[in-house]
Structure formats: structure tokens, C-alpha cells
């Protein structure tokens, strides 16, 4: 459908940025581009700022933040920056001067303000800014390749005057995902130059990486639009993991689903030059595989059998939830892993067992409404994400305008576009529903991160201590937080996929929740090829690579792992078959 990706088909600028949601193949593609260019005799620097980077595994080489030469690729230097470590150092540089001078509750709030994903991203931007602005690096390398690009939100925040003042340390509206930037004031000029270079199409190309699936393509569209609005318009789209042909029922269903997603590509991506990359049977690890990625695949062409493993069934999870009498059940995970369908399956099954159940979802819910219609013991509500976010933004801005200047309001408006602001807005809506459903089991298809929960919790004490919080934590949220920390009442079920990045991201979410005092027992690994009866040789080979990630999840979850086969649609009707 789209032309195959090849380096000689594109105009290769000095700086190449790869971006896309977790698990789409950013790292694999960036590594393959870097090695292929180096093999052509180009001097290449590859830099990763991904907290979950597996660059060391890809190159089988211990890496650092300064750059390490790769054996077998003499023209390539690879640097693996650690933005989480940088974020920790940044937090301490901001909070340290206040230790012993402010109450502990205020310091805790400040620390949490600086613990979100946006702060990690700012720290990452701080680390790689010198690579994109350093004249010596520009002259030394033909190409500098970045595995992970900054979001439009972060770039807009860096451009706002208020972001560099002490404003945020003196007045917070209670939803900041970023915190103050005053600690980085001396680097403001470097950041300005970095953003300028990013928007220069003669210097920089942005490569949006996606999968041929609805959710990653929508994510790519959002990134494309918000970066284009900032003047970063030199963009290409790479659709990775495209199945070439089908030879059995499973591969035909995958092929049909991919074609449907690509035929209905989001409008915001249609104007971009688009290339495809094939689905490979192997993980992109080691130089041989990196070099082969754009060229070839090698696997047994004779149909072999999948090495079947025994995992717990969805019914085991349902029985455990029913037996333990959980009152609040979250399904949690990144977009596209199937948490909405999983929440619906659990709600329906518990209702069948006689429990009075309320399912609340951010899904438009037309399909859910059809499935649930006429069923006993179950009700459904739909949270309109956009409306809840708008309501929250209006409330915060209304209060902010009472005391703040226009410049400070601009900061607040940008901060309200941050990821955890949306989490807070939606979580407030969920809290209202749970608060009204004392006598029901409430099943929720989305969960906030531990950072958001701690932010909500710490702003309560901050409000009492300083009396200048501009947003307010509703009573329903204050009641819900202790309930979520009660393992007798609440179960958080983490949903993921049997691949490296989704598993690493899910593990980080679990650690985040544990930090907030919320326990997690059950994991669901969705879309497992290894649980199907496919006889397609390439898919069989790929299915057998899932084992290491299943073992990883089994270890993390102490064996409380439910595996769901790959299905054409992770639908309510299919999952319990």
C-alpha cells in the first residue's frame, strides 16, 4: 500500500528525530538507520533519551551518556542518556535550597510536582539539547540521530516566559505536571537554539513511527499536528510491522485488520510522505539483525508448531475477584492494549455471578451499551474525556484569573494541556461515580498513574499549609484515595502485550502505583500469538519470541498472569471463548 522504506529515498538531514508511542519500533528503526548510514561511511552519533531504552541489548554493548564506539561499526558512536537520573538531580537542585526552611509537607508537594513524566522529558531535553546546538558535534558528525523526540507540550512550555520565573514555586493550581524551570534559567538560550534547530527543515527531519493499527496511528497524528503547529514541519511517517502475506486464518485476520487501519489512516497523516517497514519474525537485537531489518527475514519456511505454555485463564481472575469481594476494580495500561474490553469482560462476568456491578468507561461505549443492554445486575456510564478536561480547565482558569497576570495565565493554560492534568480531570469524574456507588462493584477501564494520585494527595496538605492552591481536590477524590490504598477493597489489573516496551512501561506503571501505596496482584498479557493455533511460519517464529516477556511478567506478578490469545478484535465476545 505504501512504498517500502529505504534510505536512498529520503533527504537525510543532519538531525533525525524518531518519535511515536511505546512499542512501535522507534529504537529498532533508529538503530537500523544509524548502522546503515555508518556502513556507508558516514560519521554517525546515535542518542537515546528513552527511560526504557534497550539500546544496550540491541548492540550487546555497555553504554553510557557520553558515547561508546560499537565494535563492527567503526563510524558509529552510541550514547544512552538517563533522563530519570537527570530528573532526580534536577528535582534536588530545585528543592535542596528549601530544605529546613519550609514545612516537610510543602517539600513533599514540591517533590511530587517535579515527579511527573513531563519533568523527565524536560530533563531528557536538557541532556540532548547540547547535541543539537553544539557546533563541535555538528562538525564532527554527518548525522546525529535521536531515539525519542520531545512532545509539543514540552516545547511549548519551554517557550513560555512564565515557565522560567519563580511563579510556579510561589503559586500552584494543584495540577502541574511540570513544575518550575527556574533551576535551568542559565540554559534558556541553549533551549531556544535547540527549538530553532528542530524547526529548521534544512537541518532536522522528524520521523513519526507507528504500527498499522488504529491507536498508534491516532497517537502519531496527535504528535504530527502539535509539532507542526510549532513549525516542525519536515515530517515523514514510517508504518512499522506490516504483514506481507497471509497463509492461514490468523495471518489473514491480521492482514485484514492492518489494511483496514491503513485505508482509514487519520486525516492529519494523509499529507505526509509515508513508508512501510515489514513485520519481522525476529527481535532487532545484534548487528546482524539490525543490518537485516530493512533487507530480509530468515525463518523456517516449513510450518512448525508453537511451543505452547500453560497460563492461567481469565476465569481464574474472575473467580478471584468474586471470592475476595473487591469493590473497586481498575484495568490499567497504555492505549491500545485492550483494557476497555477487559473491563467489560470482568464487569459482565461478575454480574453473571450475582454481584451488582457498575461499569464506567472513557470509551464512547456504543458497543458496550449494545452488549450490556438487557443484562441483569449491571449498569453502564460513559465519561466524556474531552468534556471533563474542558470542565476542569475552565474551573482552574477561572480561579487563576482572580489573582494572576496574563503572562502567568499563559503558563497555566499550557500546563493544563499536560498528560497528568487530563488524568486528574478524568479521575475526578470517576471518583464522583464511585462515591455514589457504595453498594456496587465499580469497574473502571482506566487508572491514573501513581504520580497523579500522589499529586492529588499532596496538594491537600499543601493547600492546608500554604493556602494558595488554585485547584481544589473534591471530597469524592479525598475519599477514594484511601480506598484505592486498601487492598481488601481495590484491585488494579495491569494489561499489557508480550513485547519489550509494553512490558517495561507496564512495570514502570506498577512501580509508580506502589510508590503511591496501591497494590497490584493481577496482570493480563493480551494479544498473544503464542496462544493461537497459527501455522504461518513467520508468525510461529515470532510467537516463540514472546516467551521471554511472558516469563518476565510471570516473575513480576508472582505467577498471577492471565494470557489472552491474539484475536482479530479484543472484543467482549471473543475474550472468554
N, C-alpha and C positions, 0 to 999 in steps of 0.2 A: 504493500500500500504506500509506504514511504521509501525513499531511496536509502540503501544501506550506508551506514556511517563510514567515512574514510577521511583520513587527514588531508589528503590532497584535494578534497572537495571544498574545504573551508579556508577562509582567510585567517591565518593564525597570527593573532596579535601578541604583544609582549606579555600581557597578563591574561590568564584564562581562569575564570571562576566557575566552579561547579556548584550547583545548588539543587535542592529537591528534598522531599520528606524522607525520613529514615527508612532504609531498606530498599531503595530504588536502584542502587548501584552507583552512587556518586564516587565512592572510593575506588571501586573496580575500574570505572571509566577513566577517572583522573590518573590512576596508576598506569593504565594501558596507553593513554595519550602521552604521558611523561616518558615512558620507556621507549615507545615507538619514535618519538622525536629525538631522544638521546641516541637511539640506534642509527638515526640519520646524520649523526654528527653534531646535533645542536646541543648547546650547553643549557641544561635544564635544572631548575630548582623546584621541587615539589614540596608544598607546605600543607599540613593538615591542622585544622583547629577544631576538629570534632572531638568532644569529650569521650565518645565511644569508639574512637578510631581504632581500626585493627591493622593499621599500616605495618606494624612490626610483624604481624602474622603474614601479611601479604608478601613482604620482602624477606621474611625469615632473618631479620636483622634487628639488633637492638638499636633504637633510635633515640635522639634527644632533640632539644629545641633549637640547637644551633645548626644542625645539618650533618648528615652522615653519608659518606660515599657508599654506593651499592656495588658489591662485587659482581662483575659481569656486565656492568653498565657504566663505563668509565666517565661518561659525560653527565651523569645524574647525581644530584645531591638531594637527600630527603630529610626534611625537618618535621618532627611530630611535636607540635606545641601542646601545652597542657593548660587550657583555659580555666579549668576548675581550680588548679593550683594558683593561677594568676588571680582568679576571682577571690580566693581566700586571702591572698596578700593585699588585694585592693580593699576588701572589707576591713581588714585590720588597720590599713593606713587611714581609713576614714573614721573608724570607731575608736582607735587607740587613744587619740588626744582627749577623748571624753571620759575615759575610764577613771573612776574615782571622783569625777566632777558631777556626773548625772546619776540618778537612781538606776538600779540594776534593771528595773522593768523597762526603762527608756532605752537602755543599751540593748536589751533583748529585742525590742521592737526595731531599733536601727539595724541590728544584725539581720533580722528577718527581711527587712525592706531590701537588703542587699544580697539575698539568698536565691533570688529567682533566676529563671533561665535567661532573662534579658541581661542581668548583670554578668553572667558567664559569657554571653555574647559580646558585651562591651569589652570584657577582659580579652576575649579572643581577638576582637577588632584592634585592641591596643597592641597585642602581640604581632599581628601581621601587618599593621599599618606601616611599620618601618620597612617591611619588604617591598611595599608598593610605592613608597616615597623615597627610599634610599637610592641615591644616584650611583653609588658604587655597585650595588646589586644589579641595577638596571644595565650597567655597562658590562658586568661580569657574565650575565646570563642572557641567552637568546629568548628564553621563555620562563616565566615564573607562574606556576600552576597552583591554585588554591583549592583544596578539597574542603568545601563548605564556604558559602558566601553569607555575608550579613543580610538580615531581613530589612525590608523597607522601614519597619518601625524603628529599628536601632539607628539607621542612617538619618531618619527624620529627627529623632531625638538629639542626635549629635549636632544637628544644625540649628537647634533652638537656643537662643541666648540664655533663657532661664535655666536650662539644663546645667549650665556652668556656674550658676550662682549658689549661694548658701541657702537659697529659698527652700529647697526640699528638706533640709535639716531643721528648719525653723517652723515649717508648716506642712503637714501631710494630710491628704484627703483620705488616707486609710486604704488605698488600693494600689499604691505604687509598686510596679513590678521592677523598677529600675533603681530607684534611689538616686542620691545626688552624684554628680560628676565633678564636683568641685575639687576632689582629690586628684583629678587628672588635668587640672587647668593648664599646666605647663605644656601639655601635649595637644592643646586645642588646634594649634597651627598645623601640626602633623596630620591630625584627623581631617582638617579641611582640605589639605592637599590630597589625602587618600581618597576622599569622596570625589574630589575633582578628577583624579585619575580614573576612578571607576566609571565616571560618566563620559569619558573621552573614548569614543568608538575607534579611534586610531590606535589606542593603547590597550583597551580592555574588551574581551568578549565574555559574555555570561552564557554558560551552557546549562540550561534547565534540564534536569534528568527526571524522567518519570517511568512508570510502568504502564503497560496498555490496559489500565484499569481506571474506573471512574474516580475513585477518591484521590489517588496520586495525581491524576490529570487536573482535577479541580484545584489541588494544592499548588501545582505548577502554574496554573492560570493566575491564582491569587498573587504568587510571588512575582510573576511576569508583570502584572498590572501595576503593583505597588512600586516595583523597581523602575518601571518605565516612567511612572509619574515623577520620579526623582531624576530623570534624564539618563538612566542607564538603559539605553535602547538597543544596543548591539547584542541581540539575544538569538540563541539557537535552541531548538528543542530536540532532545535525544530521548526516544522511547525505547527503553531497555527491556529485555526479556520477552521478545516477540517469538512466539512459536511458529516454526516454518511450515510444518505439515502435520497432518493427523493420520493415525493408523489404527486407532481403536476408539471406543466410546468416550473414554475420559479425555484423551487428547483432542477429540473433535469438539467436546464441550468447552474445553479451554480455548481452543482456536476460535470458536463462535463467540465466546464472551469477549475475547481480546478484540476481534474485528468489530463487534458492536461498540465497544468503548472508543475505538479509533475512528469509527464512522461518525460518532456523536461527540467528537472532540470539542471541548469548551470553546466558545466563540473567541475568547481572549487569546487563544493559542493559534487560531487558524491563520493569522498573518505571518507567523514565524516560519522560517525555513526549518523543516523537520526531517530528522534522520531516524532510522531504526537500528537497533542492535539486537542480535538474536539471543534467545534463551539458550544457555549452555548447560550441559549435563554436569559440569564441574564447578567447584568453588574457585574463585580467582585468587589463588594462593601460589606463590613461587613464580620465578621469572618465566618458566616455560608456559605456564597458564596465562600470565599477563600478556606475553607476546602472542599467544594463540587467540586471545579473546576476540580481536577484530577479524581473525582469519579463519579459524577452523575449530571443529569439535571432533573428538575421537572417543568412541564408545563401542561396545559390542553391539553389532547390528542385529544379532540374533536375540529374540525376545527372551529375557531371563526373568526370574521371579524376584519380587520384592522380599527382602529379609524381614519377615513380619515380626513385630514385637507386641507384647501384651500390655495394654494400658487400661486404666480404669474407665468405665463408661460414664456417660452423662447421668445415667440413672443412679449411680453411686453418689454423685454430687447432690442430686435432688433429694435422695433419701437422707443424706447427712444434714442438709438444710432443714428438712421437715422434722427430723428426730431432735435436733438441737433447738428448734423453735426460734430461729433467728427472726428479728422483726424488721431490720433494715438490711437490704441486700443490694450492693453495688456491683455492676460489671464495669471493669476499668481496663483501659488500654488505648493505644494510639488509634487514630482514624483508620478505618478500613480493615480492622482485624475481626469484625463481626460481633462487637459487644451488644449492639441493639437486638440482633436476632437471639443472642444468648440470653439476654434479659427476658425476652418474650417467652422463650422455651421454659425458663425456670419459673416464671410467673404462672404460665398455664399449667405446668406440672404440679406446682404447689396447690393451685386452685382445685385441680382434679383430686388431690388428696384431702380436700375439705377445708383448707385454710382460706380465710377471707383475704384476698390479695388486691393490691392497687399497683398497677404498672405505670410508671411515669417515664416519659421518653422525650428526647430532643429530636427524634425522627419525626418527619411530617405525619407519620402514623396512619396514613390511609390504609396501607397494607395491614398494619397491626389492628386497626379498627375492624377491618373485614374479618380477620382471623378470630378476634375476641368476641365479635357480635354473637349474642345468644348463649355465651358460655356462663356457667354458674360460678359464683364466688369471686368474680374478677371484674375490676373496673380499670379504665384507662384514662390518663390525662397526657396532654401534649404541652411541652414547654417550647415556646417560640423564642429561640435563641436571640434572634435579631431584635425582637421587641423587648425582651428582658434586658439586653445590653443597652438599648436606647433609653429605657426607663432609668436604669442605673446611672448612665452618663448624664441624663437630664438632672437627676437628683443631686449628683456630686457638683455639677457645674453651677446649678442654682445656688448652692451654699457657698461655693468658691467665689462667685461673683460678688458676694456680700462684702468680702474683705480684700480681694486680690486685684492686682493690676492686670491690664490687658496682656502684658508680656508673660506674667505668671499663668494667666488663663491659657495661653498657648501651650505652655508646658503640660498643664493638666489635661487639655484636650488630646495631646499626643499620648500621654500616659494612659488615658482611658481607652486607647486602641491596643494596649498591650495584651498578651495572652492571658495573664492571670486576672486582669480586670474582667475579661469575659467569663472566666471561671467563677469569679466572685458573684457576678450578676446572675449566672445560671444557678449557682449553688444556693443563692438566696431564695430563688423560686422553688427549688427542690425542698429547701428547709420549711417553707410555708406548707407544702403538701404533706411532708412527714409530720409536721406539727398538728395537722388536722386529722391525721390517720392513726390515732392512738391504738385503735383496736384492729388494725390491719397489718399484714405483712406488706411493706413497701419495697418494690423492686425498681431500681433506678439504673438507667443504661449509660450513665456517665459518672465519673468520680473526679473530684478536684485533686490536685497534687498536694503532697504534704506541705509544700511551701505556701500554697493558698490557705490551707487550714491554719497553719501557724501564723500567717499574716492576719487572718481574721481574729485569731485568738489574741495575738499580741497587741493588736490595735485596741482591744478592750482595755487592757491595763494601761496602755499609752494614753488613751482618752482620759482615764481616771487621773493619771499622773500629771498630764500637761494641759488637759482641757482645750486642745486646739485641733483635734481631729475633725476633718471636714466631711468625712463619710461616717456613717453610723452602722454598727453591727446590730441587725434586728434581733429581737428576743428569740425568734424561732431558730436563728443560727446559733445563738448562745446556748440554747437548749440542745441543739443537735450535736454540737461538738463533743460534749461529754458522752453522749450516746454512741457516737462513732468510735470512741475510745474504749467502749465496753464490749469486749469480745463475746460476751454472753448474748448481746442484742444484735450485733452488727457483723456481717460477713462481706469482705471485699474480695471479689473474684477477679483475678487478673487474666485477661485474654491476650494472647499473642500468637505469633506464627513461628514455624520451625526453621527460622533463619537467624543469622548472626545479629544483625542490627535490631530487629524487633525484640529479640531475647535480651540483648544488652539494655535497650530502652525500658523494657518491662522491669528488669532487675533494678534499674535506677528509680523507677516509679515506686517500687516496693520499698527500697531504702528510704525514699522520701516520706512515705507513709509511716514507716517505723519511727522515723525522726519526729513525726507528729503524734506518736503514741497510738497508732492504728495498726492492728494486727492483720495479717493476711495468711490464710491457710491454703485456699484452693487456687490452682492455675488451670486454665484451659488453653491447649495449643490447637489452634484452628487451621483448617485448610491443609491437612497433612496428606501429601501424595502417598506417603508410605502406608497409609491406611486404606488405600484404594486397591482395586484389582487391575490397575492399568498394565497393559502388556507392551506399551510403546517403549522401545528400547532406551530412548533418550530420557523419558520421564522416569523409567525404572532406575536408571543410573542416578538421576537427580534425587529421587526419593530416598535412595540409600544414603545420601549425604545428610539427610535430616537427623540421622541417629544421634550425632554428637550434640545437637541442640536440644533434642528431647531428653538426653541424659543430663544436660546442664539444668534444664527446668526441673527435672525429677530431683536433682540434688538440692536445688534452691527450695523446692516445695516439700522436701522430705517425703517424696513419693505421692503427694496429693495432686496428681497430674491426670487430667482428663484430656484425651486426644479425640479430635473430631476429623473425619476424613475430608479430603478436598471434595467440594460439591460445586456444581455449576452456579448455584446461588446458596449462600449460607442461610437458607430460609428456615422458618419455624417448622415447616412440614418435613424438611429433609433431615434436620439435625438428629432427631430421635429415631430415625429409621434403623 
